[in-house]
């Protein structure tokens, strides 16, 4: 299999972030629980976070050899973080988690450039 993303490290780093985040959401650590409470995330959203983040990490890694999947996964992550940012704005929560959502959304968009 040929790896088509160049450079590879940003894709792998973003995938690792997604896997760690999925683990933190599986049994929410206090910081994650507080963030979800602050933005008023409903129970269904909370249950879906872990599989979504696992799928994102997997899509990024598989995207190293199937570039369209990598680009699609990056686009999905940009949309995911745009929704997260909008939830923080709606809740008037502009603390650290808001900045994290903005930053990771931008990083996801930049990582998509590795596939060009």
C-alpha positions, -999 to +999 in steps of 0.1 A: +000+000+000+012+035-009+008+063+016-005+093-003-006+120+024+024+142+026+035+149+053+021+120+073+028+132+108-001+158+110-026+132+100-013+107+126-012+134+153-048+144+146-059+107+146-041+103+180-059+133+194-092+118+183-084+084+198-074+100+231-105+122+231-127+091+224-112+074+254-118+105+276-155+105+264-161+068+269-163+073+306-162+111+307-135+125+328-145+155+349-133+181+325-153+165+296-184+161+317-182+198+328-177+210+292-207+190+281-228+203+310-217+239+302-230+237+266-261+217+275-252+187+254-282+162+254-277+126+264-279+113+228-250+136+218-230+124+248-235+087+238-225+094+202-192+112+210-171+082+215-181+063+183-178+095+163-143+102+176-132+066+170-146+068+135-127+100+129-094+086+141-099+055+120-109+075+090-078+096+092-055+066+094-072+047+066-071+080+047-034+077+045-039+050+018-074+060+007-069+098+003-106+106-005-115+091+029-089+112+046-102+144+030-138+135+038-128+127+074-111+161+077-141+178+063-163+159+088-141+170+116-143+207+105-181+203+106-180+186+140-159+214+155-181+241+138-210+225+156-190+224+189-181+261+185-217+270+178-228+252+210-202+271+230-214+304+215-251+295+221-242+288+258-220+319+260-191+296+271-159+313+257-134+296+280-107+271+272-130+245+256-143+271+231-107+279+221-099+242+219-129+237+195-118+266+173-082+254+173-090+218+165-114+229+137-086+249+121-061+221+125-086+197+109-089+220+079-051+224+077-045+186+079-067+182+048-040+200+029-017+170+034-038+152+008-032+178-020 
